[in-house]
Structure formats: C-alpha cells, structure tokens
C-alpha cells in the first residue's frame, strides 16, 4: 500500500486503466473523466470496488457505494483518502 498522495492517485489510475481496458482503446484518463463515459458499468464497478479494497486494505461502507463515489477518479480518490485517514 502506498501512502503518498501521488501514489494513491496513480494506483487508482492503474486500477481504472486495467478494469476499463483503456490501454487498448487509447482513451485518456484524467482526474475528472466521467467513468461512465469510459465504460464503467455495474459489474465493472463491483470489480473495481474489490480492487480498491484489496489494494488499499480498506472496506467501502454502504454509504459510499453510490454513483457519486464512482463518478470520476477524483471522487474515488476522495473516498479512498477518507477511509485511509480514518483507518490511521
């Protein structure tokens, strides 16, 4: 697990690129990209959720399992950071 700011963002980007298969589609991923527009569907969101929990050693509570949390890389990063900070 990486605790640096850039490390967290880069790990989230790596997980997104893998799950959304962006390497093959040559699509840009920015901090404010719409994940839905890049192909995030409900099944991929579940897979991504499990990836995030495993990678960062966190559990996303039901309150964060919303479309808003999975809207952009930025909203995912906010959720991950808040859980990591609460974890200590």
LOMI-733441 format. One record per residue: residue in three letters; z, x, y of N, C-alpha, C in turn; residue number from 1. Coordinates in pm, 1 decimal, padded with zeros to 6 digits. Each point is the difference from the previous one (the first is absolute). Example, Ala and Ser with C-alpha at 12.3 -4.5 7.8 and 13.67 -1.06 7.14 Angstrom:
(ALA,(00780.0,01319.0,-00569.0),(00000.0,-00089.0,00119.0),(00000.0,00090.0,00120.0),1)
(SER,(-00072.0,-00035.0,00105.0),(00006.0,00082.0,00119.0),(00073.0,-00077.0,00109.0),2)
% end
This chain:
(UNK,(00000.0,00084.3,-00118.6),(00000.0,-00084.3,00118.6),(00000.0,00087.9,00123.7),1)
(UNK,(-00078.3,-00036.2,00098.4),(-00008.2,00075.2,00124.3),(00075.3,-00075.7,00107.1),2)
(UNK,(00078.1,00073.2,00079.3),(00077.9,-00068.2,00102.2),(-00055.4,00020.7,00140.1),3)
(UNK,(-00100.1,00084.3,00016.4),(-00055.0,00021.5,00133.0),(-00087.1,-00117.4,00041.4),4)
(UNK,(-00009.8,-00019.7,00128.9),(-00076.8,-00110.7,00053.9),(-00145.4,00005.7,-00047.0),5)
(UNK,(-00064.2,00113.8,00017.1),(-00139.3,00013.3,-00040.6),(-00014.0,-00013.6,-00150.8),6)
(UNK,(00098.3,00048.3,-00074.7),(-00004.5,-00008.4,-00145.2),(00002.5,-00143.3,-00049.0),7)
(UNK,(00081.7,-00082.2,00061.1),(00007.7,-00141.3,-00038.6),(-00134.2,-00067.7,00026.3),8)
(UNK,(-00053.9,00021.7,00117.4),(-00128.0,-00062.3,00035.3),(-00110.8,00047.9,-00093.2),9)
(UNK,(-00003.3,00129.0,-00025.9),(-00105.0,00053.8,-00087.0),(00011.7,-00053.1,-00142.3),10)
(UNK,(00122.5,-00016.2,-00049.3),(00016.6,-00056.5,-00134.0),(-00045.2,-00145.3,-00004.5),11)
(UNK,(00030.8,-00075.9,00103.6),(-00045.2,-00139.0,00006.8),(-00152.2,-00004.0,00003.4),12)
(UNK,(-00062.1,00086.2,00080.3),(-00146.0,00004.5,00007.6),(-00059.9,00036.0,-00135.3),13)
(UNK,(00060.5,00095.5,-00070.2),(-00051.4,00040.5,-00131.2),(00007.3,-00116.1,-00098.6),14)
(UNK,(00111.1,-00072.6,00000.8),(00013.4,-00116.2,-00088.6),(-00104.1,-00106.7,00033.9),15)
(UNK,(-00019.9,-00024.1,00128.8),(-00099.1,-00099.8,00042.3),(-00141.1,00042.2,-00038.5),16)
(UNK,(-00032.9,00125.6,00023.3),(-00135.3,00048.0,-00035.8),(-00024.2,-00016.7,-00149.6),17)
(UNK,(00100.0,00028.7,-00078.8),(-00013.7,-00012.3,-00144.7),(-00014.0,-00146.3,-00042.0),18)
(UNK,(00088.7,-00084.8,00046.9),(-00001.2,-00140.3,-00040.8),(-00120.8,-00076.3,00053.1),19)
(UNK,(-00042.4,00032.5,00121.1),(-00112.5,-00072.4,00060.8),(-00133.6,00066.4,-00030.2),20)
(UNK,(00005.0,00111.1,-00071.4),(-00120.3,00074.7,-00038.7),(-00087.6,00033.2,00120.1),21)
(UNK,(00064.3,00045.8,00105.9),(-00072.6,00028.1,00123.8),(-00084.6,00125.8,-00008.9),22)
(UNK,(00035.9,00090.4,-00088.8),(-00079.9,00122.5,-00013.2),(-00142.4,-00032.7,-00040.9),23)
(UNK,(-00015.8,-00091.3,-00092.9),(-00133.9,-00035.1,-00047.0),(-00078.5,-00079.4,00104.4),24)
(UNK,(00069.7,-00080.5,00078.4),(-00067.3,-00087.6,00096.2),(-00019.0,00065.1,00136.2),25)
(UNK,(00052.1,00121.5,00017.6),(-00015.9,00073.7,00125.7),(00047.0,-00080.1,00121.3),26)
(UNK,(00109.8,-00071.4,-00015.5),(00052.0,-00077.4,00112.1),(00115.4,00075.2,00063.8),27)
(UNK,(00006.1,-00008.8,00130.3),(00106.5,00065.9,00073.3),(00129.6,-00079.3,-00013.1),28)
(UNK,(00108.3,00074.1,-00007.5),(00132.2,-00059.9,-00003.4),(00077.1,00055.3,00117.6),29)
(UNK,(00041.9,-00089.5,00088.9),(00080.8,00040.8,00114.3),(00134.5,-00070.3,-00009.0),30)
(UNK,(00091.7,00039.7,00083.4),(00134.5,-00057.0,-00003.1),(-00001.7,-00151.1,00027.9),31)
(UNK,(-00100.6,-00048.1,00071.6),(-00008.3,-00141.8,00034.6),(-00110.7,-00075.0,-00073.0),32)
(UNK,(-00055.6,00059.4,-00105.8),(-00104.0,-00067.7,-00078.0),(00053.8,-00127.0,-00063.6),33)
(UNK,(-00081.2,-00102.5,-00003.8),(00035.6,-00122.3,-00071.8),(-00017.6,00026.5,-00149.1),34)
(UNK,(00109.9,-00006.4,-00073.1),(-00008.3,00026.3,-00143.5),(-00076.4,-00110.6,-00071.9),35)
(UNK,(00009.5,-00120.6,00049.7),(-00076.4,-00110.1,-00058.8),(-00150.0,00026.6,00014.4),36)
(UNK,(-00041.1,00045.4,00117.4),(-00141.6,00029.4,00023.0),(-00049.2,00114.6,-00087.6),37)
(UNK,(00092.7,00088.4,-00040.5),(-00036.6,00112.0,-00086.3),(00010.1,-00034.4,-00148.3),38)
(UNK,(00030.5,-00126.4,-00029.9),(-00002.8,-00043.9,-00138.3),(00134.5,-00026.5,-00065.1),39)
(UNK,(00108.3,00001.2,00076.7),(00131.0,-00028.9,-00059.2),(00007.9,-00147.5,-00037.3),40)
(UNK,(00019.0,-00025.7,-00127.8),(00020.2,-00136.4,-00047.1),(00138.2,-00008.3,-00063.8),41)
(UNK,(00035.6,-00115.3,-00053.5),(00136.2,-00017.7,-00051.2),(00030.4,00092.4,-00117.1),42)
(UNK,(-00094.1,00021.7,-00088.1),(00023.6,00088.2,-00114.8),(00016.7,00144.9,00045.8),43)
(UNK,(-00084.9,00043.4,00091.4),(00009.9,00136.1,00051.8),(00129.2,00018.5,00078.4),44)
(UNK,(00044.3,-00103.6,00069.4),(00125.3,00007.4,00075.5),(00118.0,00022.6,-00094.3),45)
(UNK,(-00001.9,-00065.7,-00115.3),(00107.1,00019.4,-00098.2),(-00001.4,00143.7,-00052.5),46)
(UNK,(-00118.8,00050.0,-00030.5),(-00012.0,00138.2,-00047.5),(00047.3,00097.6,00107.1),47)
(UNK,(-00038.3,-00026.2,00123.6),(00041.8,00084.2,00111.4),(00151.6,-00005.2,00018.5),48)
(UNK,(00057.1,-00118.0,-00011.1),(00145.1,-00016.7,00008.7),(00069.7,00089.3,-00102.2),49)
(UNK,(-00046.1,-00003.1,-00123.0),(00060.2,00082.6,-00105.1),(-00018.6,00149.0,00029.6),50)
(UNK,(-00117.0,00036.8,00051.1),(-00025.0,00139.4,00038.8),(00098.2,00044.8,00107.5),51)
(UNK,(00019.6,-00082.8,00101.0),(00090.8,00033.8,00110.3),(00143.1,00015.9,-00050.7),52)
(UNK,(00042.7,-00092.6,-00083.5),(00136.6,00006.8,-00051.9),(00021.0,00126.0,-00083.6),53)
(UNK,(-00095.6,00031.4,-00083.0),(00008.8,00118.8,-00085.3),(-00006.5,00128.9,00082.5),54)
(UNK,(-00092.1,00007.0,00092.1),(-00020.5,00120.6,00080.3),(00119.4,00031.2,00088.7),55)
(UNK,(00056.5,-00101.8,00063.1),(00106.6,00021.6,00097.2),(00140.1,-00028.4,-00054.5),56)
(UNK,(00009.7,-00046.7,-00123.8),(00130.6,-00028.2,-00058.0),(00072.9,-00113.4,00069.7),57)
(UNK,(-00074.8,-00102.6,00037.5),(00055.7,-00114.1,00072.3),(-00034.1,-00128.0,-00075.1),58)
(UNK,(00064.3,-00107.7,00037.0),(-00034.2,-00133.2,-00049.3),(-00026.0,-00088.3,00120.5),59)
(UNK,(-00118.9,-00056.3,00007.9),(-00030.1,-00090.4,00110.5),(00064.0,-00135.1,-00029.6),60)
(UNK,(00090.5,-00045.3,00086.3),(00064.1,-00129.9,-00021.9),(-00099.0,-00113.7,00026.4),61)
(UNK,(00031.9,-00116.3,-00052.9),(-00087.7,-00116.3,00015.0),(-00036.6,-00027.6,00145.3),62)
(UNK,(00092.5,00025.0,00091.8),(-00025.1,-00027.3,00141.8),(-00116.5,00083.1,00055.1),63)
(UNK,(-00029.8,00113.1,-00063.1),(-00111.5,00084.9,00044.4),(-00129.3,-00025.0,-00077.8),64)
(UNK,(00003.8,-00087.4,-00097.2),(-00119.3,-00028.9,-00079.4),(-00081.1,-00109.5,00067.8),65)
(UNK,(-00055.7,00037.9,00115.5),(-00075.6,-00094.3,00082.0),(-00136.0,00057.8,00035.5),66)
(UNK,(-00087.6,-00087.3,00043.2),(-00131.8,00044.5,00045.9),(00014.9,00095.0,00118.7),67)
(UNK,(00098.5,-00024.2,00084.5),(00020.4,00085.7,00117.6),(00033.5,00143.3,-00040.7),68)
(UNK,(00084.2,00018.3,-00100.3),(00036.4,00134.5,-00045.0),(-00123.0,00075.1,-00049.8),69)
(UNK,(-00090.7,-00070.2,-00064.4),(-00118.6,00062.0,-00060.1),(-00124.4,-00015.5,00088.0),70)
(UNK,(00019.4,-00024.3,00129.5),(-00112.8,-00021.3,00091.0),(-00076.0,00128.5,00031.8),71)
(UNK,(00072.7,00108.6,00030.6),(-00061.3,00128.3,00038.8),(00083.4,00114.5,-00057.2),72)
(UNK,(-00054.8,00121.0,-00001.2),(00083.0,00114.1,-00038.0),(00123.5,00012.9,00089.3),73)
(UNK,(-00013.4,-00035.6,00126.6),(00113.3,00010.3,00093.3),(00113.5,-00093.3,-00041.3),74)
(UNK,(-00031.9,-00123.3,-00040.7),(00105.8,-00092.8,-00038.6),(00065.2,00042.4,-00131.3),75)
(UNK,(-00078.5,00058.3,-00088.7),(00057.0,00054.9,-00123.3),(00093.4,00116.0,00030.9),76)
(UNK,(-00042.6,00085.5,00091.5),(00081.3,00116.2,00036.7),(00134.0,-00043.6,00060.4),77)
(UNK,(-00001.8,-00100.4,00085.0),(00124.2,-00051.2,00059.0),(00094.6,-00047.9,-00110.3),78)
(UNK,(-00052.8,-00073.8,-00096.2),(00083.1,-00051.2,-00109.0),(00058.1,00113.5,-00083.0),79)
(UNK,(-00083.6,00096.9,-00036.4),(00046.8,00113.3,-00081.3),(00105.8,00079.0,00075.3),80)
(UNK,(-00024.7,00029.7,00126.5),(00097.3,00076.5,00079.7),(00134.4,-00072.5,00010.6),81)
(UNK,(-00005.6,-00131.5,00021.8),(00125.1,-00073.6,00014.6),(00080.5,00004.4,-00129.8),82)
(UNK,(-00068.6,-00008.8,-00112.1),(00069.4,00005.2,-00128.6),(00053.2,00139.3,-00030.6),83)
(UNK,(-00075.7,00101.7,00037.0),(00046.9,00137.9,-00019.8),(00120.4,00030.5,00087.9),84)
(UNK,(-00002.9,-00048.4,00123.8),(00113.7,00021.0,00091.0),(00123.7,-00072.4,-00051.5),85)
(UNK,(-00017.1,-00122.0,-00048.6),(00113.7,-00076.2,-00052.3),(00058.3,00066.3,-00125.6),86)
(UNK,(-00088.7,00063.9,-00073.7),(00040.9,00067.6,-00123.7),(00081.0,00125.7,00029.1),87)
(UNK,(-00030.4,00060.2,00116.3),(00074.5,00118.1,00041.6),(-00060.8,00121.0,-00049.1),88)
% end
